[in-house]
Amino acid sequence: MDKRQEKISRMILDYLSKNPNAEDALDGITKWWLELEGIEVSRNEVAEVLESLIQKGLIKMCKNKGGATFYRIDNKI
């Protein structure tokens, strides 16, 4: 993970630590969690960081009844 990805990762984890019940789709995380905090990111950058956080067991990917994918903190940590 490069420095930019590390910054994005920290911002996502900080958001989740302040909002432990938060969950959102890729577009929501990109727009509302990151861009509103002043960092311009692409969907691809955020997707790569989310995948890394999933692999580390820090967040999890879920699907709702309609099949939409969203991400949230892994409550096991």
N, C-alpha and C positions, 0 to 999 in steps of 0.2 A: 504494500500500500504506500503510495507516495504521500508527500506532505499535504497536498490538496485533499486527497481522499481521507487522510487522517483528520483534517479539519472538519470535513463534512461528517465523518463518523462521530466526532466529539459533539458536534452540534445536534445530531440526531439523538445521541445518548443523553445529552444535557436536557433536551426537550422532553424526553421520556422520563428522566428523573424528576423533572418539575411537574410533569403531567402523566403519572403512572397509569392512568386509565385510557390514555390516548391511543388511538389506532387510526390509520389512514391508508389510502391507496398511494401508489407511487406518485401520481400527479399531485395529490394533496400534500404529501411530504415535501415534494419539490417546491410547490408554490407557497404553502402556508407555513411550513416549519422552517424552511431555509431562505427562500427569496424574501420573505417579509422580515427576516433578520439581517438582510443586506448582503447576502451572498448569491450571486448568479450562478446557477448550476444547470446542467443538462439532465434530462431524464436518464440518459445512459450512465452518467457519473453517479447519480443517486442509486440507480439499479445495481451498479457494481458494488457500491458501499453497502447497500442493504444485503446483498448476497454474502459479502464478507462478514457482516455482523451475524447473519444467520448461521454461517459455518462456525463462528466462534461461540454460538449458543447464547448470544446476547439479546437477540430479538427473534421473533418467529413470524412466519408467513402463514396467514390463514385465509380461508375462503368463506364468504357468507353464503346464505341459502341460494342466492341468485348466481353464485359462481364468481363474484368479483373478488379479487385478491386484495388483501390489506395486510399491514404490518403493525406489530405491537411488541411491547416488551415481553420477554419470556419470563413469566412469573416465577419460574423455578430458580432464578438467580437472586 
